[in-house]
Amino acid sequence: MLNENSSYYTPKTVSSLPADPNSPEFQHFKKVLKRFPEEAIYIYSMKENRMLFTAGWKETLGYDDDKINLQTIVSQTDPAHAPFTYDINDKAVRFLGSPREDIEEYSFTFETRKIHKNGSLVPMEIKIGVYSGENGMIKEAIGRFQVNRSLRFGKVIRYSAFGPEKSEFEDELNKSLFNYQTISGKEKEALVYLAKGYTFKEIADELNITSSAVEKRILPLYKRFEVKSLAHLISFAYENFILP
């Protein structure tokens, strides 16, 4: 949970007010948004700094939709994952804080455990994206939190970035999150081929990238996971559920 003295930017700047179920915006999103079983959703106005819509939070984390707010959603995170969660939210918001073309196409995903109102841990796949934009800036953000009880967690947290400038977005997150034991979508993609016995050149051919790009995805993992050899890297990946 978030400490009041935390230096993280995002949890302290978002509104602590819940969405208003009687507002026109709430009723609009209630009609147009589809929600899967055991999924919670929010729509947050970045322009007005307020929650517009919430649904599914009673079913997933035990909070009434008309009472939960974004501060609670962000802060109710497994303490083992909380620093990473706050950081990835911070870095994504800062990256997308300047005007960008096709801003609505940006999103990022990660897996973590959220804290239910009863204190239990709930494994979730989380996707945060841009619901709407205005003049290249984020107008409204959407969060989708899907309960997935088959998720297995080791020491490594998995995440991915998406958007027109996906590589730049993910590279920026990689720099910021280097001190955590994390793996990005494109790093895992290369690692899967490596575990199958592919050479860097063969991986490059499969992914239509350069061998140098493959090296940039794989070599940092040695230092990040504190492994000394390829065999150790592969075994570490299996032990921590990075690889199936």
C-alpha positions in Angstrom: 0.0 0.0 0.0 1.1 3.6 -0.6 3.0 5.3 2.2 2.1 9.0 2.7 5.8 9.9 2.4 6.2 8.1 -0.9 8.1 9.9 -3.6 6.0 8.4 -6.4 4.2 10.9 -8.6 1.1 9.2 -9.8 -0.7 7.9 -6.7 -0.4 11.3 -5.0 -1.7 13.3 -7.9 -4.8 11.3 -8.9 -8.1 12.2 -7.4 -9.4 10.4 -4.3 -13.0 11.0 -5.3 -15.1 8.1 -6.7 -17.1 8.3 -9.9 -20.7 9.6 -9.8 -23.1 6.8 -10.9 -25.7 9.5 -11.7 -23.5 11.5 -14.1 -24.1 11.5 -17.8 -20.6 10.2 -18.4 -21.1 7.3 -16.1 -24.3 6.3 -17.8 -22.7 6.6 -21.2 -19.8 4.3 -20.4 -22.1 1.9 -18.7 -23.9 1.5 -22.0 -20.9 1.3 -24.4 -18.3 -0.6 -22.4 -18.3 -4.4 -22.4 -16.9 -6.1 -19.3 -15.8 -9.7 -19.0 -16.5 -11.9 -16.0 -14.1 -11.2 -13.1 -13.0 -8.0 -14.8 -13.0 -4.5 -13.3 -12.8 -1.3 -15.4 -12.3 2.3 -14.8 -12.3 5.4 -17.0 -10.4 8.4 -15.7 -10.3 11.9 -17.0 -6.7 13.1 -17.2 -7.9 16.4 -18.4 -10.2 17.0 -15.4 -8.4 14.8 -13.0 -11.4 12.8 -11.9 -12.9 9.4 -12.1 -15.7 9.1 -14.7 -16.7 5.4 -14.5 -16.1 2.2 -12.5 -17.5 -1.3 -12.9 -16.7 -4.7 -11.6 -14.8 -3.7 -8.5 -17.2 -5.4 -6.0 -16.8 -8.7 -7.9 -13.0 -8.5 -8.2 -11.7 -6.6 -5.1 -14.7 -6.2 -2.9 -15.2 -2.4 -3.3 -18.5 -0.8 -4.3 -18.3 0.8 -7.7 -19.6 4.1 -6.3 -17.0 4.2 -3.5 -13.7 3.1 -5.1 -11.3 5.7 -6.3 -8.1 5.7 -8.4 -5.9 6.2 -5.4 -7.2 3.0 -3.8 -6.9 1.1 -7.1 -3.3 2.1 -7.5 -2.3 1.6 -3.9 -4.0 -1.7 -3.1 -1.1 -3.7 -4.5 0.9 -6.5 -3.1 3.8 -4.8 -1.3 6.3 -7.1 -3.2 5.1 -5.6 -6.5 4.1 -2.1 -5.3 7.4 -0.2 -6.1 7.4 -1.6 -9.7 3.7 -0.8 -10.1 4.1 2.8 -9.0 7.1 3.2 -11.2 5.6 1.8 -14.4 2.6 4.0 -14.0 4.8 7.0 -13.3 7.1 6.4 -16.3 4.2 5.7 -18.7 2.3 8.8 -17.7 5.5 10.9 -18.1 6.3 9.3 -21.5 2.8 10.0 -22.8 2.7 13.5 -21.2 3.8 15.2 -24.4 1.7 15.5 -27.6 1.9 12.3 -29.7 0.3 11.3 -32.9 -2.3 8.5 -32.6 -2.2 8.8 -28.8 -5.3 6.5 -28.5 -3.2 3.6 -29.7 -0.9 3.6 -26.7 -1.2 1.1 -23.8 0.9 -1.0 -21.5 0.2 -4.3 -19.7 1.6 -6.0 -16.6 0.8 -8.8 -14.2 0.6 -8.3 -10.4 -1.4 -9.1 -7.3 -3.9 -6.6 -6.0 -5.2 -6.6 -2.4 -8.8 -7.5 -2.0 -10.8 -5.5 0.6 -10.7 -8.7 2.8 -6.9 -8.7 2.7 -6.4 -11.6 0.3 -4.2 -11.3 -2.8 -5.9 -11.4 -6.2 -3.7 -12.2 -9.3 -4.5 -9.9 -12.1 -3.6 -9.1 -15.7 -3.8 -5.3 -16.0 -4.0 -3.2 -19.1 -3.8 0.6 -18.9 -4.5 2.5 -22.1 -5.6 5.8 -23.7 -9.3 5.8 -24.2 -9.5 9.1 -25.9 -7.2 11.9 -26.8 -7.3 15.6 -27.6 -4.7 17.5 -29.6 -2.3 14.6 -29.2 -2.7 14.5 -25.4 -4.4 12.0 -23.2 -8.0 13.1 -22.4 -9.3 9.9 -20.8 -7.5 6.8 -19.7 -9.0 3.3 -19.4 -7.9 0.6 -17.0 -8.9 -3.1 -17.3 -8.1 -5.4 -14.4 -8.7 -9.1 -15.3 -8.6 -11.7 -12.5 -6.5 -14.6 -13.7 -6.1 -17.3 -11.0 -3.8 -19.4 -13.2 -1.0 -16.7 -13.0 2.1 -17.9 -11.3 4.6 -15.4 -9.9 8.3 -15.8 -9.3 10.9 -13.1 -8.8 10.2 -11.5 -12.2 7.3 -9.2 -13.2 6.2 -9.3 -16.8 5.1 -6.2 -18.7 4.7 -5.0 -22.3 4.2 -1.6 -24.1 2.1 -1.0 -27.2 1.7 1.9 -29.6 2.9 3.6 -32.8 6.3 4.2 -31.1 6.3 0.8 -29.3 10.1 0.4 -29.3 10.7 3.9 -27.9 8.0 3.5 -25.3 9.3 0.1 -24.1 12.9 1.2 -24.2 12.0 4.2 -22.0 10.3 1.9 -19.6 13.2 -0.5 -19.6 15.6 2.2 -18.6 13.4 3.3 -15.8 12.7 -0.2 -14.5 16.2 -1.7 -14.9 16.7 -2.0 -11.1 13.6 -4.3 -10.8 13.6 -7.9 -11.8 11.3 -7.4 -14.8 11.1 -8.6 -18.3 9.4 -6.8 -21.2 7.3 -8.3 -23.9 10.0 -8.0 -26.6 12.7 -9.3 -24.2 10.6 -12.4 -23.5 9.9 -12.8 -27.2 13.6 -13.1 -27.9 14.2 -15.3 -24.8 11.6 -17.8 -26.0 13.6 -18.4 -29.2 16.9 -18.5 -27.3 15.5 -21.3 -25.1 14.7 -23.3 -28.2 18.3 -23.2 -29.3 18.2 -20.4 -31.8 21.3 -18.2 -32.4 21.1 -14.5 -32.2 21.2 -14.3 -36.0 18.4 -16.9 -36.3 16.3 -14.9 -33.8 16.9 -11.7 -35.7 15.7 -13.4 -38.9 12.5 -14.7 -37.2 11.7 -11.3 -35.7 12.8 -9.3 -38.7 15.3 -7.2 -36.6 19.1 -7.0 -36.5 21.4 -9.2 -34.4 22.4 -6.1 -32.5 18.7 -5.6 -31.5 18.6 -9.1 -30.3 21.7 -8.6 -28.2 20.1 -5.5 -26.6 17.1 -7.6 -25.6 19.1 -10.5 -24.2 22.4 -9.3 -22.7 20.9 -6.9 -20.1 19.0 -9.9 -18.6 22.3 -11.4 -17.4 22.9 -8.4 -15.1 19.3 -7.8 -14.2 18.8 -11.4 -13.1 22.3 -11.9 -11.8 23.1 -14.9 -13.9 26.4 -15.9 -15.3 25.7 -18.2 -18.3 23.0 -18.9 -20.9 22.1 -22.2 -19.2 21.6 -20.2 -15.9 19.5 -17.6 -17.7 17.2 -20.3 -19.2 16.9 -22.2 -16.0 16.1 -18.9 -14.1 13.4 -18.1 -16.7 11.7 -21.5 -16.1 12.0 -21.3 -12.3 10.3 -17.9 -12.4 7.6 -18.8 -14.8 8.9 -16.5 -17.6 9.0 -19.5 -19.9 6.3 -22.2 -19.9 
